[in-house]
Amino acid sequence: MYNDPPFLSKEQLITVLDQTKTATAVHVGELAVIQMANDAMLKIWDKDRSVIGKSLEDALPELKGQPFAEMFKRVWQEGITVAGTETAADLITDGQLYTYYFDFEYRAIKDIDGKTICILHTATDVTERVKHRLTLQEAYSKEQALLREQSLNEELAASNEELNAVNEELSKNQDELKILNETLEGRVEARVRDLRESENNFRLLSEELAAMNEEMAAANEELLTSNEELYEAQQRLQEIYDRLEDKEIALRLAIEAANFGTWHIHSVSREFVTSARLRELFGFHADQNITIEDALNQITDEYRQYVSDKFENALSGNGDYDVSYPVEGYHDKKIRWLRAVGNLKADKSGEFSAFTGVVMDISVLKKDEQRKNDFIGMVSHELKTPLTSMNGYLQLLQRKTSKMQDDFINSSLDMAVRQVKKMTSMINGFLNVSRLESGKIVLNRHHFLLSDLVQNAVEEARLMETGHTINFHPCENIPVYADFDKISNVISNLLSNAVKYSPADKNINLQCEITDGMAQVSVKDNGIGINEVDSSRIFERYYRVVRDSHISGFGIGLYLSAEIIARHHGNIWLESDPGKGSTFYFSIPLAKQPGN
């Protein structure tokens, strides 16, 4: 009678895994605690079984600062598989830190409910394979260098032959000069015979002949000097040519390694010379000839005019060219995001300019950015609902306790309400970033007085920031046509930053005025100030001053403010004196008068 064989026990399974030649380990938890590791894995780690039960970074301290702990954490949290090929890792072997290369996989093992119960870690040491390939690549590079050196030697030999031909011609000229000297001497002798009777004339003739000889000697010396200078110039030109050729090869290899496409445009003839990679990025065949119009036609409708304007502006000499846009492949109809970077350089003749640059595929980057924005928008939206409820309950509590004489409860509720509003403001900021980058932010413009908006923003800030004095200098009636709420957000952001970055001096000054035909608002504080390096990047997304890391924030307020002002066709800037304070300005167009 046939009996089913018994299942292996946990210890038997571990014994089986220990016998496999593939390095295998089992980890649990976000810290990748080692629950099991076979001999092959311990050999890679250069550790014994004392590491069992330790986290990965405790067992292998040299991994701190390397990406593997974060990979384990992500696999555990998301229940996914992360793998790598020929991935470099710095490990300590025999007390020394060495770089090894591995093909590895971190696989989340889940129970029937889909919950991650452990991470199966397998690795194969491919260090020798990588080193062998690198050795072959180095040998190939040396071989190519030898071939180039051989070609240069052949060119140098050809130049030497040309130089020998020139020297032979010079020698021939010297022979002719010698014959001419002999002829002149014969003539002089004949003339001396004819003029023997006149000793005085003979002396004059002798002096004339000596002068001619001196001139001929000087001419020969000048000729020799010219030959030496020509030879030195030829040597210098050869050296310059060699250096230029090396740089051109290095640049070509770098472009090919980065998988960039390249172009070259003649500013007058508009001749369009492209690489095979550029044509492939636009969906054409690698051997297909294309024109500027062919490339522009592959750009999607919403970006085509924008890119065309940027291109013509750069080609006419009005600045560098750096623009990102989506294209639809001509043959494959595949949507790709591309980034083009180029500049215009005038030819030495001054008759034309060369517009050159590169194109790179940034589709993966754009997809990652879109996923990040979608995630931020989703999380921010989900957080708003409980915050709104919390704010409502806090306001109800304030009303119920307003008649109580308990100062602690009232002040605590006021603080809680302020913190909820601050959190709501930060979440709205993330939502606005997500909408902005997804093209979903819309300006709801209407006519209003800028002074009314500023007054409302100041009153709201005074309620939130009771520890500072906000001085508003009333301005005249300034009509604008803009989005009331979004301009209000800009002013609130500037006031909030002024409060955060001026903990010592409590005075903040705000004023509005008409300057150069624009409505201008300024917020001035007497805080820590901003240096020149940070000032140039302060309006970038997520940029924060390093020395101010103790101050809360995510670096999106000024970025959003700059984008909102830009969409109003305005400007935003700052003036700052480190240690003395900063003044932030923005300006937007005035509302057009009726009939204009």
C-alpha positions as CSV (number, residue, x, y, z in Angstrom):
1,M,0.0,0.0,0.0
2,Y,1.4,3.4,-1.0
3,N,2.0,5.9,1.8
4,D,2.5,9.6,1.1
5,P,6.0,10.7,2.1
6,P,6.1,13.0,5.1
7,F,6.7,16.7,4.6
8,L,10.1,18.0,5.6
9,S,10.3,19.8,8.9
10,K,11.5,23.4,9.2
11,E,15.0,22.2,10.3
12,Q,15.2,19.8,7.4
13,L,14.2,22.6,4.9
14,I,16.9,24.8,6.4
15,T,19.4,21.9,6.1
16,V,18.5,21.5,2.4
17,L,18.9,25.2,1.7
18,D,22.3,25.1,3.4
19,Q,23.4,22.5,0.9
20,T,22.6,24.6,-2.2
21,K,25.5,26.4,-3.9
22,T,23.3,29.4,-4.6
23,A,23.8,32.0,-1.8
24,T,20.5,32.1,0.0
25,A,19.2,33.9,3.1
26,V,15.8,34.5,4.7
27,H,15.1,37.9,6.3
28,V,12.1,39.2,8.3
29,G,11.0,42.7,9.2
30,E,11.8,46.2,7.8
31,L,15.3,45.9,9.2
32,A,15.9,42.7,7.3
33,V,16.7,40.6,10.4
34,I,18.6,37.5,9.3
35,Q,16.5,34.4,10.2
36,M,18.5,31.9,8.0
37,A,21.6,32.1,5.8
38,N,23.3,29.1,4.1
39,D,27.0,28.5,3.9
40,A,27.3,30.1,0.4
41,M,25.7,33.4,1.7
42,L,27.9,33.4,4.8
43,K,31.0,32.9,2.6
44,I,30.0,36.0,0.6
45,W,29.5,38.0,3.8
46,D,32.7,36.6,5.3
47,K,30.7,35.8,8.4
48,D,29.8,32.8,10.7
49,R,26.4,31.9,12.0
50,S,26.7,34.4,14.8
51,V,25.0,36.9,12.5
52,I,21.7,34.9,12.6
53,G,19.1,37.0,14.4
54,K,20.8,40.3,13.6
55,S,19.6,43.0,11.2
56,L,21.4,43.3,7.9
57,E,23.2,46.5,8.8
58,D,24.2,45.2,12.3
59,A,25.6,42.0,10.8
60,L,27.3,43.9,7.9
61,P,28.1,47.5,9.1
62,E,29.8,48.3,5.9
63,L,26.4,48.3,4.1
64,K,25.4,51.5,5.9
65,G,25.1,54.3,3.3
66,Q,24.5,51.7,0.5
67,P,21.0,51.2,-0.9
68,F,20.4,47.6,0.1
69,A,18.7,48.3,3.5
70,E,16.2,50.6,1.8
71,M,15.6,47.9,-0.9
72,F,14.8,45.4,1.9
73,K,12.5,47.9,3.6
74,R,10.6,48.6,0.4
75,V,10.2,44.8,-0.5
76,W,8.9,44.2,3.0
77,Q,6.4,47.1,3.0
78,E,5.2,46.7,-0.6
79,G,5.4,42.9,-1.0
80,I,7.3,43.1,-4.2
81,T,10.4,41.6,-5.8
82,V,13.6,43.7,-6.4
83,A,16.4,42.2,-8.5
84,G,19.7,43.5,-9.8
85,T,22.3,42.5,-12.3
86,E,26.0,43.1,-11.8
87,T,25.2,45.4,-8.9
88,A,28.2,46.7,-7.0
89,A,28.5,46.2,-3.2
90,D,31.3,47.1,-0.8
91,L,32.0,44.3,1.6
92,I,34.7,43.6,4.2
93,T,36.7,40.5,3.5
94,D,39.7,39.6,5.7
95,G,39.5,43.0,7.4
96,Q,39.7,44.9,4.1
97,L,36.9,46.7,2.2
98,Y,36.5,45.4,-1.4
99,T,34.0,46.1,-4.1
100,Y,32.1,43.0,-5.4
101,Y,29.5,42.6,-8.1
102,F,26.3,40.4,-7.7
103,D,23.2,39.2,-9.5
104,F,20.7,39.3,-6.7
105,E,17.0,39.1,-5.9
106,Y,15.0,40.2,-2.9
107,R,11.6,38.3,-3.1
108,A,8.7,38.9,-0.7
109,I,7.2,35.6,0.5
110,K,3.6,36.1,1.4
111,D,1.0,34.0,3.3
112,I,-2.4,33.1,1.9
113,D,-3.7,36.5,3.0
114,G,-1.1,38.3,0.9
115,K,0.8,39.5,3.9
116,T,4.6,39.5,3.7
117,I,6.0,36.9,6.1
118,C,9.7,36.9,5.0
119,I,12.1,38.0,2.3
120,L,13.9,35.3,0.3
121,H,17.4,36.7,-0.5
122,T,19.5,35.0,-3.3
123,A,22.8,36.2,-4.7
124,T,25.4,35.1,-7.2
125,D,28.9,36.5,-7.2
126,V,29.7,37.7,-10.7
127,T,32.7,39.8,-9.8
128,E,35.1,37.9,-12.0
129,R,32.7,38.1,-14.9
130,V,32.5,41.9,-14.5
131,K,36.2,42.3,-14.1
132,H,36.8,40.1,-17.1
133,R,34.5,42.3,-19.2
134,L,36.1,45.5,-18.0
135,T,39.6,44.0,-18.8
136,L,38.4,43.2,-22.4
137,Q,37.0,46.8,-22.7
138,E,40.3,48.2,-21.5
139,A,42.2,46.0,-24.0
140,Y,39.9,47.1,-26.8
141,S,40.5,50.8,-25.9
142,K,44.2,50.3,-25.9
143,E,44.0,48.5,-29.3
144,Q,42.0,51.5,-30.7
145,A,44.6,53.9,-29.3
146,L,47.4,51.9,-31.0
147,L,45.5,52.1,-34.3
148,R,45.1,55.8,-34.0
149,E,48.8,56.1,-33.2
150,Q,49.7,54.1,-36.3
151,S,47.5,56.3,-38.4
152,L,49.2,59.4,-37.0
153,N,52.6,58.0,-37.7
154,E,51.6,57.4,-41.3
155,E,50.4,61.0,-41.6
156,L,53.7,62.2,-40.1
157,A,55.7,60.1,-42.6
158,A,53.8,61.7,-45.4
159,S,54.5,65.2,-44.0
160,N,58.2,64.3,-43.8
161,E,58.2,63.3,-47.4
162,E,56.7,66.6,-48.3
163,L,59.3,68.4,-46.2
164,N,62.1,66.5,-48.0
165,A,60.7,67.6,-51.4
166,V,60.8,71.2,-50.2
167,N,64.4,70.8,-49.0
168,E,65.4,69.3,-52.4
169,E,63.8,72.3,-54.2
170,L,65.7,74.7,-51.9
171,S,68.9,72.8,-52.7
172,K,68.2,73.2,-56.4
173,N,67.7,77.0,-55.9
174,Q,71.0,77.2,-54.1
175,D,72.7,75.4,-57.1
176,E,71.2,78.0,-59.4
177,L,72.4,80.8,-57.1
178,K,75.9,79.3,-57.3
179,I,75.8,79.2,-61.1
180,L,74.6,82.8,-61.0
181,N,77.5,83.7,-58.7
182,E,79.9,82.1,-61.1
183,T,78.4,84.0,-64.0
184,L,78.7,87.3,-62.1
185,E,82.3,86.6,-61.2
186,G,83.0,86.0,-64.9
187,R,81.4,89.2,-65.9
188,V,83.4,91.0,-63.2
189,E,86.6,89.6,-64.4
190,A,85.8,90.6,-68.0
191,R,84.9,94.1,-66.8
192,V,88.1,94.3,-64.8
193,R,90.1,93.4,-67.9
194,D,88.3,96.0,-69.8
195,L,88.8,98.6,-67.1
196,R,92.4,97.9,-66.1
197,E,93.4,101.3,-67.2
198,S,91.1,102.8,-64.6
199,E,92.1,101.6,-61.1
200,N,89.5,103.9,-59.5
201,N,86.7,102.3,-61.4
202,F,88.0,98.8,-60.5
203,R,87.9,99.7,-56.8
204,L,84.3,100.9,-57.1
205,L,83.4,97.7,-58.9
206,S,85.0,95.6,-56.2
207,E,83.1,97.4,-53.5
208,E,79.8,96.9,-55.4
209,L,80.5,93.2,-55.7
210,A,81.3,92.9,-52.0
211,A,78.0,94.6,-51.1
212,M,76.1,92.2,-53.4
213,N,77.8,89.2,-51.7
214,E,76.7,90.5,-48.3
215,E,73.2,90.9,-49.4
216,M,73.1,87.4,-50.9
217,A,74.5,86.0,-47.6
218,A,71.8,87.9,-45.6
219,A,69.1,86.5,-48.0
220,N,70.4,83.0,-47.4
221,E,70.2,83.4,-43.6
222,E,66.7,84.8,-43.8
223,L,65.7,81.8,-46.0
224,L,67.1,79.3,-43.4
225,T,65.3,81.1,-40.6
226,S,62.0,81.0,-42.5
227,N,62.4,77.2,-43.0
228,E,63.0,76.7,-39.3
229,E,59.9,78.7,-38.4
230,L,57.8,76.8,-40.9
231,Y,58.9,73.5,-39.4
232,E,58.1,74.6,-35.9
233,A,54.7,75.9,-37.0
234,Q,54.0,72.5,-38.6
235,Q,54.9,70.7,-35.4
236,R,52.6,73.0,-33.4
237,L,49.7,72.4,-35.8
238,Q,50.2,68.7,-35.6
239,E,50.1,68.8,-31.8
240,I,46.9,70.9,-31.9
241,Y,45.3,68.5,-34.4
242,D,46.1,65.5,-32.2
243,R,44.6,67.1,-29.1
244,L,41.4,68.0,-31.0
245,E,41.1,64.5,-32.4
246,D,41.4,63.0,-28.9
247,K,38.7,65.4,-27.5
248,E,36.4,64.6,-30.4
249,I,36.7,60.9,-29.8
250,A,36.1,61.3,-26.1
251,L,33.0,63.4,-26.7
252,R,31.6,61.0,-29.3
253,L,32.1,58.1,-26.9
254,A,30.4,60.0,-24.0
255,I,27.4,60.8,-26.2
256,E,27.1,57.2,-27.4
257,A,27.3,55.9,-23.9
258,A,24.6,58.2,-22.7
259,N,22.3,57.1,-25.6
260,F,21.8,60.7,-26.7
261,G,20.7,61.9,-30.1
262,T,22.6,64.8,-31.7
263,W,21.8,67.5,-34.3
264,H,23.6,70.3,-36.2
265,I,21.8,73.1,-38.0
266,H,23.3,75.7,-40.4
267,S,21.7,79.0,-39.4
268,V,21.4,80.3,-43.0
269,S,20.7,77.2,-45.1
270,R,18.9,75.5,-42.2
271,E,20.5,72.2,-43.2
272,F,19.5,69.6,-40.6
273,V,22.1,67.0,-39.8
274,T,21.0,64.4,-37.3
275,S,22.3,61.2,-35.7
276,A,20.6,57.8,-36.1
277,R,19.7,57.9,-32.4
278,L,17.8,61.2,-32.8
279,R,15.8,59.8,-35.7
280,E,14.9,56.8,-33.6
281,L,13.7,59.0,-30.7
282,F,11.3,60.7,-33.1
283,G,10.0,57.3,-34.4
284,F,11.8,57.4,-37.7
285,H,14.1,54.7,-39.1
286,A,17.8,55.1,-38.3
287,D,18.7,55.5,-42.0
288,Q,15.8,57.8,-42.9
289,N,16.5,61.4,-43.8
290,I,14.4,63.9,-42.0
291,T,13.9,67.7,-42.0
292,I,13.3,70.2,-39.1
293,E,9.6,70.2,-40.1
294,D,9.5,66.4,-39.9
295,A,10.8,66.5,-36.3
296,L,8.4,69.3,-35.2
297,N,5.4,67.5,-36.7
298,Q,6.0,64.5,-34.3
299,I,5.6,66.8,-31.3
300,T,2.1,66.6,-29.8
301,D,-0.3,69.4,-30.6
302,E,-0.3,71.1,-27.2
303,Y,3.5,71.5,-27.2
304,R,4.4,72.0,-30.9
305,Q,3.9,75.7,-31.1
306,Y,5.7,76.2,-27.7
307,V,8.7,74.2,-28.9
308,S,8.8,75.8,-32.3
309,D,8.9,79.3,-30.7
310,K,11.7,78.2,-28.4
311,F,13.6,76.7,-31.3
312,E,13.3,79.8,-33.6
313,N,14.2,82.1,-30.7
314,A,17.4,80.2,-30.0
315,L,18.3,79.9,-33.7
316,S,18.0,83.6,-34.1
317,G,20.6,84.1,-31.4
318,N,18.4,85.0,-28.4
319,G,19.7,82.5,-25.8
320,D,20.4,78.8,-25.1
321,Y,17.8,76.1,-25.9
322,D,16.6,73.7,-23.1
323,V,13.1,72.4,-23.5
324,S,11.1,69.2,-22.7
325,Y,8.2,67.9,-24.7
326,P,6.3,64.7,-25.7
327,V,6.5,63.3,-29.2
328,E,4.5,60.6,-31.1
329,G,6.8,58.2,-33.0
330,Y,6.4,58.6,-36.8
331,H,6.3,54.8,-37.4
332,D,5.8,53.1,-34.0
333,K,3.2,55.8,-32.8
334,K,4.8,55.5,-29.4
335,I,4.6,58.4,-27.0
336,R,8.0,59.5,-25.6
337,W,9.1,62.4,-23.5
338,L,12.2,64.1,-24.8
339,R,14.5,66.8,-23.5
340,A,16.5,68.9,-26.0
341,V,19.5,71.0,-25.0
342,G,21.5,73.1,-27.4
343,N,23.2,76.4,-28.1
344,L,24.2,78.7,-31.0
345,K,27.8,79.4,-31.9
346,A,28.9,81.9,-34.5
347,D,31.4,80.8,-37.2
348,K,34.7,82.5,-37.3
349,S,33.8,84.0,-40.7
350,G,30.8,85.7,-39.2
351,E,28.7,84.7,-42.2
352,F,26.7,82.0,-40.3
353,S,26.2,80.2,-37.0
354,A,26.0,76.6,-36.0
355,F,23.1,75.5,-33.8
356,T,24.1,72.2,-32.2
357,G,22.7,70.1,-29.3
358,V,21.6,66.8,-27.9
359,V,18.2,65.0,-27.3
360,M,17.7,62.5,-24.5
361,D,14.7,60.2,-23.7
362,I,13.2,61.2,-20.3
363,S,10.1,59.1,-20.5
364,V,10.9,57.0,-17.4
365,L,11.6,60.2,-15.4
366,K,8.3,61.7,-16.5
367,K,6.4,58.6,-15.6
368,D,8.0,58.4,-12.2
369,E,7.3,62.1,-11.7
370,Q,3.6,61.6,-12.7
371,R,3.3,58.6,-10.3
372,K,4.8,60.6,-7.5
373,N,2.4,63.5,-8.2
374,D,-0.6,61.2,-8.3
375,F,0.4,59.6,-5.0
376,I,0.9,63.0,-3.3
377,G,-2.4,64.2,-4.7
378,M,-4.2,61.0,-3.5
379,V,-2.6,61.1,0.0
380,S,-3.2,64.8,0.4
381,H,-6.8,64.5,-0.6
382,E,-7.4,61.6,1.8
383,L,-5.8,63.6,4.7
384,K,-8.1,66.6,4.1
385,T,-11.3,64.8,5.2
386,P,-10.2,63.8,8.7
387,L,-8.6,67.2,9.2
388,T,-11.8,69.0,8.2
389,S,-13.7,66.9,10.7
390,M,-11.0,67.6,13.4
391,N,-11.3,71.3,12.7
392,G,-15.0,71.2,13.1
393,Y,-14.9,69.3,16.4
394,L,-12.2,71.7,17.7
395,Q,-14.4,74.7,16.8
396,L,-17.4,73.1,18.6
397,L,-15.2,72.6,21.7
398,Q,-14.1,76.2,21.5
399,R,-17.7,77.4,21.5
400,K,-18.6,75.1,24.5
401,T,-15.5,76.1,26.5
402,S,-15.5,79.8,25.6
403,K,-17.6,80.6,28.8
404,M,-15.3,78.6,31.0
405,Q,-12.6,80.3,32.9
406,D,-10.0,77.6,32.3
407,D,-7.2,79.5,30.5
408,F,-5.2,76.3,29.9
409,I,-8.1,74.6,28.0
410,N,-8.8,77.7,25.9
411,S,-5.2,78.3,25.0
412,S,-4.7,74.6,24.2
413,L,-7.7,74.6,21.9
414,D,-6.5,77.8,20.2
415,M,-3.1,76.1,19.6
416,A,-4.8,73.0,18.3
417,V,-6.9,75.0,15.8
418,R,-3.8,76.8,14.6
419,Q,-1.9,73.6,14.1
420,V,-4.8,72.0,12.2
421,K,-4.9,75.1,9.9
422,K,-1.2,74.9,9.4
423,M,-1.4,71.2,8.4
424,T,-4.4,72.0,6.1
425,S,-2.3,74.7,4.5
426,M,0.6,72.3,3.9
427,I,-1.7,69.6,2.5
428,N,-3.3,72.2,0.2
429,G,0.3,73.1,-0.9
430,F,0.9,69.4,-1.9
431,L,-2.4,69.3,-3.7
432,N,-1.6,72.4,-5.6
433,V,1.8,71.1,-6.6
434,S,0.2,67.9,-7.9
435,R,-2.4,69.8,-9.8
436,L,0.1,72.3,-11.2
437,E,2.4,69.6,-12.6
438,S,-0.6,67.6,-13.9
439,G,-1.9,70.7,-15.7
440,K,-5.1,70.7,-13.7
441,I,-4.6,74.0,-11.8
442,V,-7.0,76.7,-13.2
443,L,-7.0,80.4,-12.5
444,N,-10.4,81.8,-11.6
445,R,-9.8,85.4,-12.5
446,H,-12.1,88.3,-11.7
447,H,-11.8,92.0,-10.9
448,F,-11.0,93.2,-7.4
449,L,-8.9,95.8,-5.5
450,L,-5.5,94.5,-4.4
451,S,-5.7,96.5,-1.2
452,D,-8.8,94.5,-0.1
453,L,-7.0,91.2,-0.7
454,V,-3.9,92.3,1.2
455,Q,-6.0,93.5,4.1
456,N,-7.8,90.1,4.3
457,A,-4.5,88.2,4.2
458,V,-3.0,90.4,6.9
459,E,-6.0,89.9,9.2
460,E,-5.9,86.2,8.8
461,A,-2.1,86.1,9.4
462,R,-2.5,88.1,12.6
463,L,-4.9,85.5,13.9
464,M,-2.5,82.7,13.1
465,E,0.8,84.4,14.1
466,T,0.1,86.1,17.4
467,G,3.8,86.2,18.4
468,H,4.7,88.7,15.6
469,T,3.6,92.2,14.7
470,I,2.5,92.5,11.0
471,N,2.6,96.2,9.9
472,F,0.5,96.8,6.9
473,H,0.9,100.2,5.1
474,P,-2.4,100.9,3.4
475,C,-2.1,101.5,-0.3
476,E,-4.3,103.3,-2.8
477,N,-7.0,101.5,-4.7
478,I,-5.2,99.2,-7.1
479,P,-7.5,97.3,-9.5
480,V,-6.3,93.9,-10.7
481,Y,-7.7,91.1,-12.7
482,A,-6.5,87.9,-11.1
483,D,-7.4,84.8,-9.0
484,F,-8.3,86.2,-5.5
485,D,-7.6,83.0,-3.6
486,K,-4.3,82.1,-5.3
487,I,-2.8,85.6,-4.9
488,S,-4.0,85.4,-1.3
489,N,-2.1,82.1,-0.9
490,V,1.1,83.8,-2.3
491,I,0.8,86.6,0.3
492,S,0.1,84.1,3.1
493,N,3.2,82.0,2.1
494,L,5.4,85.1,2.1
495,L,4.0,86.2,5.6
496,S,4.4,82.7,7.0
497,N,8.1,82.5,5.8
498,A,8.8,85.9,7.2
499,V,7.5,84.7,10.6
500,K,9.5,81.4,10.5
501,Y,12.8,83.0,9.5
502,S,12.7,86.0,11.9
503,P,12.4,84.5,15.4
504,A,14.3,87.3,17.1
505,D,12.8,90.4,15.5
506,K,9.0,90.3,15.7
507,N,8.2,93.2,13.2
508,I,7.1,92.3,9.7
509,N,6.3,95.1,7.2
510,L,3.9,94.6,4.2
511,Q,3.0,97.2,1.6
512,C,1.6,97.4,-1.9
513,E,2.1,100.0,-4.6
514,I,2.1,100.7,-8.4
515,T,5.6,100.4,-9.8
516,D,6.5,100.6,-13.6
517,G,2.8,100.0,-14.5
518,M,2.5,96.9,-12.4
519,A,0.8,96.2,-9.0
520,Q,3.6,95.3,-6.6
521,V,3.5,93.8,-3.1
522,S,6.5,93.4,-0.8
523,V,7.0,91.6,2.5
524,K,10.0,92.6,4.6
525,D,11.4,90.9,7.7
526,N,14.5,91.5,9.9
527,G,15.4,87.8,10.2
528,I,18.3,85.6,9.4
529,G,18.5,86.5,5.7
530,I,19.4,84.4,2.7
531,N,22.9,84.2,1.0
532,E,23.4,84.7,-2.7
533,V,23.8,81.0,-3.6
534,D,20.4,80.1,-2.0
535,S,18.7,83.2,-3.4
536,S,19.3,81.9,-6.9
537,R,17.5,78.6,-6.2
538,I,15.0,79.6,-3.5
539,F,12.0,79.4,-5.9
540,E,12.8,75.8,-7.1
541,R,10.5,73.0,-6.1
542,Y,11.4,71.3,-2.8
543,Y,14.5,73.5,-2.4
544,R,15.3,74.3,1.2
545,V,18.3,76.2,2.7
546,V,20.5,73.6,4.4
547,R,21.3,75.7,7.5
548,D,17.6,76.1,8.1
549,S,16.8,72.4,8.3
550,H,15.5,72.9,11.9
551,I,12.6,75.1,10.5
552,S,9.5,73.2,9.4
553,G,8.5,73.1,5.8
554,F,8.8,71.1,2.6
555,G,10.1,73.7,0.1
556,I,6.9,74.0,-1.9
557,G,5.5,77.4,-0.7
558,L,7.8,79.6,-2.7
559,Y,7.8,77.3,-5.7
560,L,3.9,77.4,-5.8
561,S,4.0,81.2,-5.3
562,A,6.4,81.6,-8.2
563,E,4.3,79.4,-10.5
564,I,1.1,81.2,-9.6
565,I,2.7,84.6,-10.3
566,A,4.1,83.3,-13.5
567,R,0.6,82.2,-14.6
568,H,-0.5,85.7,-13.9
569,H,2.2,87.0,-16.3
570,G,4.0,88.6,-13.3
571,N,7.4,88.5,-11.6
572,I,8.6,87.4,-8.1
573,W,12.0,88.1,-6.6
574,L,13.8,88.8,-3.4
575,E,16.5,91.1,-1.9
576,S,18.3,89.8,1.1
577,D,21.2,90.7,3.4
578,P,22.4,87.7,5.4
579,G,22.0,88.3,9.1
580,K,19.8,91.4,8.6
581,G,16.7,90.1,6.8
582,S,15.0,89.7,3.5
583,T,12.3,91.4,1.4
584,F,10.2,89.4,-1.0
585,Y,8.5,91.1,-3.9
586,F,5.9,90.1,-6.5
587,S,4.2,92.1,-9.2
588,I,1.2,91.4,-11.5
589,P,-0.4,93.4,-14.3
590,L,-3.0,96.0,-13.5
591,A,-6.5,95.4,-14.6
592,K,-7.0,96.9,-18.1
593,Q,-9.2,100.0,-18.2
594,P,-12.5,99.7,-20.1
595,G,-11.9,100.2,-23.9
596,N,-8.3,99.0,-23.8
